[in-house]
Amino acid sequence: MKRVALLFSLLLLVSSTAVSQSALRKINLTIDGIGSGSPYADVLRTFGVPSKQNIERGPGDLSCAGMAWSTLTADYPGLQVVLLGNAQAQGFKVVKMMITSKKWLASG
């Protein structure tokens, strides 16, 4: 009897968790069409040359994937775009954007 009650409790817990998770909506916020995964060429074409740019490289032993990486931080007035690339500082794609001015509007 205790096993049946335990099994029923587990089944109820799993089903309620699945129902609550299905209510979540996935959104992809963008700024002027630029969002997560956008290549650096599109960022430059849309926003222009950044006022400040910094490239930082990281060794593979500090990465979860075990591969070396590089990040490019592009600063615009009121907007910061962070992109992730490979060890050769190529193939940069947007991973983070921070708006600090009302000039920029995020939509999605």
trRosetta pair geometry for C-beta under 8 A, 3 or more apart (Angstrom, degrees):
i j d omega theta_ij theta_ji phi_ij phi_ji
1 4 5.8 -53 -152 33 34 111
1 5 6.5 32 152 -16 66 106
2 5 5.7 -55 -149 39 34 111
2 6 6.2 34 153 -19 67 107
3 6 5.6 -55 -145 39 31 111
3 7 6.1 32 155 -19 65 108
4 7 5.7 -54 -145 38 29 112
4 8 6.2 30 155 -19 63 108
5 8 5.7 -54 -146 38 29 112
5 9 6.3 32 153 -21 63 106
6 9 5.7 -53 -147 35 31 113
6 10 6.4 29 155 -17 64 106
7 10 5.8 -55 -148 37 30 110
7 11 6.3 31 154 -19 64 108
8 11 5.7 -55 -146 38 30 113
8 12 6.3 31 155 -19 64 107
9 12 5.8 -56 -148 37 29 111
9 13 6.3 29 154 -19 64 107
10 13 5.7 -54 -146 36 31 112
10 14 6.3 28 157 -16 66 107
11 14 6.0 -55 -144 38 29 108
11 15 6.2 23 159 -15 64 110
12 15 6.0 -58 -142 40 27 107
12 16 6.2 23 160 -16 64 110
13 16 6.1 -59 -146 38 25 106
13 17 6.4 26 156 -19 62 109
14 17 5.8 -56 -149 36 29 112
14 18 6.4 29 155 -19 64 107
15 18 5.7 -53 -147 36 33 112
15 19 6.5 33 154 -19 65 105
16 19 5.7 -52 -146 36 34 111
16 20 6.4 30 157 -17 66 106
17 20 6.0 -58 -146 38 29 107
17 21 6.3 24 157 -16 64 110
18 21 6.0 -60 -147 39 29 108
18 22 6.5 31 156 -25 64 106
19 22 5.9 -55 -151 28 31 111
19 23 7.3 36 152 -27 60 100
20 23 6.0 -50 -164 18 38 116
21 24 6.0 -37 -168 8 49 114
27 108 4.9 109 172 127 101 117
28 35 5.1 68 162 169 99 155
28 36 6.4 -116 -149 33 96 104
28 108 5.3 -151 84 -150 46 132
29 35 6.3 162 92 -125 44 108
29 106 4.7 11 -177 177 116 116
29 107 7.0 148 -150 76 68 21
29 108 4.1 -120 -99 -1 42 144
30 33 5.6 6 161 -131 136 11
30 34 5.9 146 -163 65 88 33
30 35 3.8 -67 -94 -58 85 106
30 106 7.0 152 73 -154 27 69
30 107 6.1 -32 63 67 79 72
30 108 5.5 126 8 -74 75 100
31 34 5.4 -30 67 61 75 92
31 35 7.5 142 14 -76 61 63
31 79 7.1 165 148 -133 165 137
31 97 6.1 -152 3 156 130 158
31 99 7.2 162 -91 -73 141 117
31 104 5.5 -3 -147 -174 130 111
31 105 7.0 146 -132 76 78 42
31 106 5.4 -48 -76 -97 84 66
31 107 7.8 126 -95 18 39 72
32 46 5.2 150 115 -178 123 124
32 47 7.3 141 64 -67 144 79
33 38 7.9 115 129 -105 69 143
33 42 7.8 -110 115 173 102 119
33 46 6.4 -155 65 -110 102 144
34 38 4.7 -113 -151 44 72 173
34 42 6.1 163 -105 126 95 107
34 43 5.8 89 -136 -98 144 68
34 46 5.4 -162 -44 62 121 161
34 47 7.3 -34 -12 -30 159 109
34 81 7.5 -30 140 -117 139 137
34 94 6.4 123 170 -44 95 162
34 97 7.5 122 114 -77 104 150
35 38 5.8 115 52 -29 44 112
35 94 6.7 172 123 87 24 141
35 97 7.9 -93 -130 -1 41 137
35 108 7.2 100 -104 -90 138 127
36 94 5.7 -132 -122 102 30 98
36 95 6.7 48 -138 -126 84 31
37 93 5.3 -12 -147 177 37 123
37 94 6.3 -39 25 58 20 84
38 42 4.8 -103 178 78 104 135
38 43 6.2 123 117 -53 116 84
38 93 6.6 149 69 -157 31 73
38 94 4.6 20 48 9 85 124
39 42 5.2 99 64 5 74 100
39 43 7.4 -133 108 -5 43 88
39 91 7.9 -75 -130 -160 98 47
39 92 7.0 104 -160 85 60 64
39 93 5.8 -43 -95 -100 49 73
39 94 8.0 -92 -42 -10 9 83
40 43 5.2 -50 -150 33 42 116
40 44 6.4 41 153 -17 71 102
40 72 6.8 20 -103 73 134 152
40 74 8.0 140 -140 -33 96 143
40 83 5.6 60 -79 -155 98 172
40 85 7.8 -11 -32 -70 131 121
40 92 4.0 46 -41 79 124 114
40 93 7.4 -100 -33 -76 73 30
40 94 8.0 150 -76 -49 55 73
41 44 5.9 -54 -150 38 31 110
41 45 6.3 32 152 -20 65 109
42 45 5.5 -53 -142 38 33 113
42 46 6.0 23 160 -13 67 111
43 46 6.1 -65 -145 43 24 103
43 47 5.8 -23 176 25 66 115
43 74 6.6 122 147 55 139 160
43 81 5.8 164 -145 137 138 164
43 83 7.2 -111 -14 -62 158 134
43 94 6.6 140 -68 -64 124 111
44 47 7.0 -70 -117 57 18 78
44 48 6.9 8 -166 -166 54 9
44 49 6.8 26 -143 -81 92 50
47 50 7.3 28 117 -77 120 72
47 74 7.7 120 90 132 142 132
47 76 5.6 -90 177 -74 128 154
47 79 7.3 -123 -135 91 141 144
47 81 7.4 177 19 -16 165 145
48 76 7.8 109 63 -114 90 121
50 53 4.9 117 72 -64 127 93
50 74 3.9 -150 -64 -168 153 89
50 75 5.5 105 -179 56 117 45
50 76 5.6 -98 -129 -64 76 73
50 81 7.7 -131 -90 40 130 106
51 75 5.7 -67 63 101 88 89
51 76 6.1 121 4 -119 97 38
51 77 6.5 71 -15 -42 146 74
52 74 7.7 156 86 -158 54 40
52 75 4.1 1 60 50 97 121
53 72 6.8 -9 -169 -173 96 93
53 73 7.0 164 -152 85 47 57
53 74 5.3 -3 -108 -108 87 68
53 75 7.2 -150 -70 21 43 76
54 72 7.3 163 84 -154 45 49
54 73 4.8 -4 56 53 94 102
55 70 5.9 6 -174 177 96 117
55 71 7.2 168 -151 85 50 45
55 72 5.1 -16 -100 -101 77 76
55 73 8.0 -168 -75 20 32 68
55 89 5.6 25 -166 -129 142 129
56 70 6.6 165 85 -157 42 67
56 71 5.0 -7 58 56 94 93
56 73 7.5 28 0 -6 106 104
57 68 6.9 9 -178 176 97 107
57 69 7.3 169 -154 93 57 44
57 70 4.6 -29 -101 -100 69 91
57 87 6.9 66 -152 -149 112 60
57 89 7.0 -73 -81 -63 104 97
58 62 5.4 -98 175 73 109 124
58 63 6.4 124 116 -60 117 97
58 68 6.5 176 91 -157 57 64
58 69 5.0 -4 56 61 102 86
58 70 7.1 176 15 -86 72 39
58 71 7.5 39 -11 -8 111 96
59 62 5.4 87 69 9 80 101
59 63 7.5 -145 105 -13 45 95
59 68 5.7 -45 -146 -108 32 91
60 63 5.4 -60 -151 28 43 117
60 65 8.0 -83 -150 90 82 74
60 66 5.4 31 174 169 102 45
60 67 5.0 -45 -121 -152 104 12
60 68 4.4 -60 -51 -50 83 63
60 69 7.8 120 -90 -12 56 73
60 87 7.6 -29 -57 -80 95 127
61 66 7.5 19 -97 -137 36 61
63 66 5.9 -136 85 -34 98 12
63 67 5.7 -71 90 55 155 49
63 68 7.0 -165 -14 -94 140 20
63 69 5.7 125 -94 -9 135 117
65 69 8.0 93 50 -53 118 119
67 86 7.6 -51 148 -141 122 79
67 87 7.0 -117 164 -40 85 108
68 86 7.4 64 93 176 80 62
68 87 3.5 55 95 -95 116 115
69 84 6.3 -24 -173 -166 120 94
69 85 7.0 139 -169 79 69 45
69 86 6.8 -80 -122 -139 51 26
69 87 6.6 -48 -63 -72 17 61
70 84 7.6 143 81 -161 47 49
70 85 4.8 -27 69 71 95 95
70 86 6.8 8 20 86 97 26
70 87 6.5 124 -25 -126 99 22
70 88 7.8 -110 -2 64 137 22
70 89 4.5 -58 90 -92 169 68
70 92 7.8 -69 93 -87 98 95
71 82 6.1 -10 -173 -171 112 94
71 83 6.8 151 -159 79 60 48
71 84 5.7 -28 -103 -101 74 60
71 85 7.3 164 -92 22 25 78
71 95 8.0 -75 -127 37 100 132
72 82 7.4 157 81 -156 49 47
72 83 4.5 -13 59 60 98 102
72 85 6.4 41 -12 -4 107 120
72 89 7.3 99 -63 -155 108 92
72 92 5.1 -18 22 -125 132 147
73 80 6.6 -10 -170 -172 95 102
73 81 7.5 156 -157 82 47 49
73 82 5.3 -14 -104 -104 75 76
73 83 7.9 -171 -76 23 31 70
74 80 7.3 155 82 -159 50 52
74 81 4.6 -13 62 62 101 99
74 82 7.8 -172 23 -78 69 31
74 83 7.1 30 -3 -3 107 109
75 79 7.6 153 -160 90 46 55
75 80 5.3 -16 -107 -108 70 81
76 79 4.3 -4 66 65 106 99
76 80 7.4 -168 30 -77 68 35
76 81 7.3 36 1 -5 106 101
77 101 6.7 17 141 -14 73 161
77 103 7.2 27 111 41 95 159
78 99 6.6 10 158 -162 83 67
78 100 5.3 -145 -148 71 52 73
78 101 2.5 -49 -134 15 127 132
78 102 7.8 -78 -153 30 142 36
78 103 4.8 102 81 39 165 117
78 104 5.7 175 126 -9 112 108
79 97 6.9 -15 -167 -170 94 96
79 98 7.2 156 -155 83 47 53
79 99 5.8 -14 -103 -109 76 61
79 100 7.1 -160 -67 25 31 78
79 101 7.0 -76 -39 33 70 104
79 103 7.8 -98 -32 80 104 107
79 104 5.1 102 -73 -52 117 155
80 97 7.0 163 85 -155 54 49
80 98 4.5 -1 54 54 102 100
80 100 7.3 44 -7 -8 97 112
81 94 6.1 -59 -170 -121 103 102
81 96 7.5 156 -159 89 41 58
81 97 5.3 -8 -107 -107 69 84
82 94 7.4 97 77 -151 48 60
82 95 5.7 -60 104 64 92 88
82 96 4.1 5 51 60 115 102
82 97 7.4 -156 22 -72 72 40
82 98 7.9 43 -11 -5 104 97
83 92 3.9 55 139 177 131 107
83 93 5.9 159 -157 72 92 20
83 94 5.4 -51 -98 -87 82 41
83 95 6.4 130 -130 6 29 85
84 92 6.8 154 73 -143 24 64
84 93 6.1 -29 58 59 76 76
84 95 4.7 47 -12 -27 109 137
85 88 7.9 -93 143 71 111 57
85 89 5.6 66 99 -151 141 34
85 90 5.7 161 -177 69 124 23
85 91 5.1 139 -143 72 85 67
85 92 4.0 -46 -63 -79 113 67
85 93 7.4 137 -79 8 64 63
86 89 7.4 -95 73 -22 62 14
86 90 5.5 -20 46 60 105 77
86 91 5.3 47 -6 45 102 121
89 92 7.6 -3 -177 -54 58 106
94 97 6.5 2 -170 -48 121 100
97 106 7.8 154 100 -98 127 117
99 104 4.6 -140 -129 80 115 126
99 106 6.4 -129 -22 -35 147 110
101 104 6.0 86 74 8 85 91
